[in-house]
Amino acid sequence: MGYIRGMDRQQAVLFPEAIDDFITEANPVRFLDVFVDSLDLVALGFERSVPAETGRPGYDPADLLRLYVYGYLHRIRSSRRLEAEAGRNLELMWLLRRLRPDFKTIADFRKNNAAALRKVCREFTLLCKRLELFSGELVAIDGSKFRAVNSRERNFTKAKIEKLLKQIEERIDGYLWALEETDREEACTAHPDAEALKGKIAALRERKEEYGKIHAQMQASGEDQVSLTDPQSRSMKTRGGTDVCYNAQIAVDAKHKLIVENDVTNAATDTDQLSALAKQAKEVLAVEALEVVADRGYYHGAEVKECEEAGITVYVAKPLTSANEARGLFTKEDFVYEAEQDAYRCPAGERLVFRFETVEKGRQIRYYRTSACGRCPMKAQCTRNKADRRITRWKDEHLLEAMAQRLREKPEMMKKRKALAEHPFGTIKRGMDAGYFLTKGTLKVRAEFSLSVLAYNLKRAITILGVPRLMAALA
């Protein structure tokens, strides 16, 4: 009996004559190879797509692209790890024909071809469309925070800078007081050495000067925060507290949970992201009408209006932000709008009529009021103000009311949103270990995220259709 034993390490082995014999017909690298071959790298804008007539020959950008897509498919994203894998990974040896570029060449390729890499992701999305992997009817939009190459210690807000400057002032004052005591009582060994104190004071003043420059930079630029390592990254709220991140956005088709469109922004919230991504998704899908569902973070009247004008039907639940509800008072939802009379009916049955219109933050706002509040027995349940209760209405609020009615008729939409939009982020962050960026700057992190999206879609397409059918589609 015993165990299954391996072969003797000293035993001579006759390997197959061709490395191709090791790669099965259903291996995804075969499709990856054909897919890159099908791309017009010159039209996509890759550097060195046309080899130089003089000088030392460089690597074909197609080979470096193959290397990167394979790496993102297999949780290998760093240039040094890709260099190592190219020399020991049999699939990569086949894919690159045993080329082994150094890590600097690999890193420079991603850095110098950011825009082109995003176009490669779009090319595969269009292939999925031709293969009818999209329904083109319902798309879920969501955002998630991905850590940037910038620590929290290297990110400064106005409040943080002012706090640090205050702390430095207090420490300098303390050291100056100790220095005076030392000068007064030179023989007292209990006080720190005067030279050491002067060194600490000089270091603090130098740091104070650095913080002062950062504070002046924020005031001059109008920005509310500054990141030193990656200037375009921002401090954002995450589930674990706060971190310096970018906000990645995706639009996911309902048929096979494939990502139709993606983007990365440094906006800390999703409020202004809905319409741009929805319209891009509609353009990619080439449909006349599209339904889009998103979470409460995307609730914004102007964004909903822009979507409606573009033929996109939106489903976004209204966030519960009313201070009156927390106080146990009537909220705006307790007042019924009567369109024919252009008035609101309050819970006591009184009518709030239109009084005046104004523009607030670029939006036309209409004000409604009644003079019956003074004698109303329900006023204590309505408002804490001595004046009458007022209701404001956005000029295009009927769009939000229609959206709320759609959600009441189709409450299952929010469950669909969760199933569609959160699955891809979970796969990218956990399954593909791509929950953080390795590059700096919005342009480069967009390219990096596009590679993650391409790898995700490629995995899904292979699972759905298989390698032979995908290769046949390209043939």
N, C-alpha and C positions, 0 to 999 in steps of 0.2 A: 504494500500500500504506500503510504507516505503522501507527499505533496506534488503538485504539478511543478516541474522544474524548468527553468529557462535553459537556453542553449549555452554551451561553453563559450566564454568571451574570446578565447583564442582560436575558435573554430573558423576556418576560412569559409566565406559565404559568396556565392555567385549571385550578385544582385541583378535585377533586370537590366537590360542594356540601355533602356531609355527611362528617364525620370517620369515621363508621361504615364508609364505603366502603374505608378503609385497613385495617380489621381483618377478616381472613378468617374464615370460619365455623369453621375448625379451630384458631383462635388460642386458647391456654389462658386468655387474659384473659376470654374469653366465659364459660367455665365458672367462673372465679373470681368473676365478677360475679354469676352465678346462685347460686353456692354461698353467698356472703355474704347475698344476698337471702333465702335459705331459712332462715337462722338467726334464732332468737328472741333478740335481743340483750338484751331485758329479763330473760328467764329466765336467760340466761347471766351476768348481773350486770354488764354494761358501764355505766360511768358516763354520764350524760346520754343514756341510751337513749330517755327521754321528754323532749322539748324543754321548756325552761322557758317559762312563760307571759309572763314579763317579762324585761327586759334585752336586751342585744345577742345575736342568735342565734349559736350556736356551730356547729361542724362536726358533721355526722352521724357517730357512731362507726362506722357501717357503711363510710363512705368512708375513714376512717383505718385501719380493719381491712383493707380492700382494698389500701391503700397498703403496709401492712406485709407482708402475705402476698406481694404482688407483689415487694417488695424482697428478701425472703428467698429467693424463687424465682430471683432474678437476681443474687445476691451483693451486694446493696445493703442494708446493715443500719443504717448510721449515720443519725441524723435529719437532719443537714446534707446528706448525699448524697441522701436521699430528697426533701428539699425541692428540690434542684437538678434531680433527675430529673423531678419533677412538672411543671416548667416547660419541659422540652425533649424528654421521652420521649413519642412519639406514642401508644404503648399506654397509658401512664399518663394522658395527656390524655383518651383515650377512656374509660378506667376511672373516672376521677374527674370526668368532664365538665368538664375544664379548671380544676378547683379547684387551688389551690396553697397549702396550709397552710404556715406557717412552722415552722422546725425545733423551736422550743420547744413548740409545740402537738403536733407529732409525737412528741417525746420524752416529754412528759407523758402522752400516751395509753398508751404502753407501760408507763410507770411506774405509772400509776393503775389499770390493768386487768390486772394480772398474773394473778390467779386466773381471770378470764374468758377470757384468751388460752389458758390450759391447757385450758379446757372446749371451745374451738373446735377444738383439736387432737383432742380426744376425739370431737367430732361427726363429723369427717371419718373417723376410725377406724371409727365405727359405720356410716358410709355404705359404707366398704370391706367391712365385714362383711355388710351387706345385699346387696352386689354379689358375695358369695361369693369375695372375693379372699384370704380366710384359709382355711387347711386346718383349723385348730383341733386339730391332732394333735401337732405338735412345735414347740416354741419354744426359741430359743437366747437366753441372757441373757449380756450382757457389759457391762463398764464401761470408760470411758476418761477420762483427765484433760484438762480444758479450762482454759486459763489464765484467772485472775481479774484484775480491775482492781486489782492490788496487786503491787508489785515485791518482789523478794526482800529488798531493803534495808529495806523497810517491814514485814517479817515477823520476829518474834522468838520463838525458843524459849528455854527456861530455860538451856540450855547456851550458846546464843549470847549471851544477856544477861550471864551470869556471865563469859564470855570478854571481852566488851566492857568490863564494869566493871573487870576486872583490868587490861586494857590502858590504860584511862583512869587508873587509880591509878598505874601505872608511868610514864606520861607526865607526870602531875602531879608525882610524886616527882622525875623528871628535871628538870623546869622549876624546881621549888623549889630543887634543888641548884644549878642554874645561876644562879638569882636570888641565892642566898647568896654564890656566887663573885663575882658582879657587885658586890654590896655590899662584899665584902672588897677587891676590886681595882677600884675605881671608875675608875681611869685606864687600865685594860686595855681596848683596843678589840676584842680578840678575842672577848669575851663579848657576847651579844645585849643589846639595850637593855632596861633593867629594866621600863619601862612596857609594852613589847611582850610581855615574859614574863608580866607580871601580867594582861594581856588574854587571853593564851592559857590561863593557869590558870583565869581566870574563866569562859571559854567551856567548858573541859573540865568544870568543876564544874557548870555549868548542864546540860551534856549528861548528866553522871553522875546528876544529880537526875531528869532525864527517864527515863533507863534504870531508875533505882530505882523510879519510879512504875509502870513497866511490869512490873517484877519483882514488885512488891507486888500488882499487879492479877492476875497469874497465880497467885500464892499464894492470894489471896482467892477467886478463881473456881474453882480446881482445874484450870484448863486448862493444857495443856502448851505452848501457843504463843499469840501474839497477833499479829493483822494490823491495821495502823493505818488503811489506806485502805479496805479492805473487811473489817470485823471478823469476818465469818462465813467468809471464805476460809481455807485452810490450806495449809501447805507439804507437798508430796507428792512421792514419787519418780516420775519420768517416765523415758522412754527416754533422754532427754538429760541426766539427772542429777536435780536437784530444781528445783521451781518452785512458786509459789503458785497453787493451782488449786481447782477443784471437780471432783467425781467424777460424771460423767454415766453413767446406767444406761439400757439399752434391752432390751426383749424383742422378738425378731424371729421372725415366723412363717415356717415353712419353705416355704410354697407359692410366694410371690412376693417374699420378703425384705422384706415390709412390716413396719413397726414397730407392734407392738400396744400397747405401754405404754412410758412413759419416766419418768425421775425424775432429780433432781440432789441430791447429798448432799455434805457436806464431810468425810465419813469418808475417811481416807487409803487404806483397803483395802476389798476387796469382801466380806470375810468374813461380815458381817451383812446383806447386801443381797439374798440369794437368795429367801427365802420371801415377803417383802412384794411384790416385783415379780412373782414367779411367780403368786401368788394374785390380784393385780390383772389380770394377763394372762388368767388362767382366767375371771375375772369378766367381762371384756370379751368374750371369745370365747363365753361362755355354754355351756361344755361340761361334761360330767360328769367326764371324766378328761383329763389332759394330760401329755405328756412334756416335760421341760425338760432341756436340756443346757447346761453352763457350764464354764468353765476351772477349773484347780486353785485359783485364788484364792478361789473360793466354797466350798471344802471346809470345812464346819462341821457337826458332828453335830446340834446343836440346830436349825439351819436345815433340814437334810435331814428331820429328824423332823417339823417343822412342815409341810413340803411333803407328806410322806406322809400325814399326818392330814387334809390338805385334798384328797386324791385326786390328787396330782401325783407322777408317777414321775420321779425325778431321776437324771441321769447326770453325775457330777463325779468326775474322777480324783483320787486321793489324792496330795498333794504329797510329794516325797521330802525329808523334813526330819530323818531319823534321823541322830544323831551317830555311832551305832554303825556305820552303813554306811560313813561316811567313814573310820572307823578299821579297817575290815575285819572287824568283829565281826558276830555274828548279830543280826538285827533282829527286831522283833515278828512280821514276816511269816513268819519261819522257824519260828514256834511255831504249832502247829495246835490250834484250839479244838475241843473235843469237847463238844457241847451236852448230850448225855445225862448225862455225868459232871460237867458244869460244871467242866471242867479243861482245862489246856493241855498238849500233848505237845511236849516240847523236841526239838531235833535229835539229842540223845543217846538219845532214847526214854524219858526220865524224865517223870513227870507232875507238873505244877505245880497244886496244889489251891487252892481258895478259902480265904483266911485271914481277911480282914476287909473291911468296906465303910466308905467315908467320903464326905463331900461336899466337892468342890473346885470353886471358881468356879461354884457353883450346880448342879453336875453330880454325880450319884451314881457314884462310882468304886469298883470292886471290885478287890482285890489278890489275886494268885495267887503262890504260892511253893513251892519244893521244898527239902528238906533234903539232897538228893543232890549238890549242887554241890561240896561239900568233897572228895569222892572222884572227881569226874568228870574224865576225861582231856581233855575238850574245854572246860574252864572258861576257858582262856586265849583261846579263840575266841568266848566267850560274853559275858564281862563282865570289867572291870578292877577291880571292887570286891572287897574281901575277903569281904564278906557274900554270901549266896546271891542268885541272879538273881531279880528280881521282874518280873511282868507285870501291867500295869493294864488294866482293861476297863471301858468306859463301860456303864452299865446297858442302854442301847439300842443297843449296838454291832452287834447283829444287822442293824440297818437299813443300816449302812455296809458290812457284809459282803455283804448282798444287792445293794447298789449296785455293789460291786466285781465281783460275779459277773455282773451285767447288762452291765457294761463289757467283761468278758472274752468274753461271748457276742456283743456288738455293738461291736467296736472301731472300726467306721466312724463311730460317733457323734461322736467327737472331731474327725474330719475335717469332718463336717457342721457342727459348731459353728463352726469356723474360717471356713468358706465363708459361713455365714449371718450371724454376728454382727460380723465385722470389715469386711464390705463396706459396711454403712450408715455406720459411723464414718469409713471412708476417704472416702466420698462427701461426708459433711457437713463433714469437716475440710478436705479438699483441693478437691473439686469445687465446694463451696458456700462455701469460705473462712470457715467458721464454727467454727474450732478454738479460739476464745477468746471470752470474754464481754465485753459492753460495759456491762452493768449491775452493780450491787452488791447483795449480800444474797441469801440462798437463795431467797426467794419470787420475786424478779425474775429471777434467772438460770434458775429453773425455767420461767418464762414464756418467756424468750428461747430456751431449748433446745426448748420445745414448738413455737415458731415454726419452728425448724430442722427438727424432726421432721415437722411439717405440710408444709413445703415438700418434704422428701424423699419423703414418702408421696404427695404430689400429683404429683410428677414420675413416680414409679413407676406410679401409677394411669393417668396420661395415656399413658404408654408402652404399658401393657398393653391398655387399653380404647379410648383415643382420646377426644378432646374431645366429639364428637357423642354417644357412648354414655353418657358421664358426665352430660352435660346432660339426656339422655333419662331417666336414672335419677332425677334431681332433679325433672323435670317430672311 
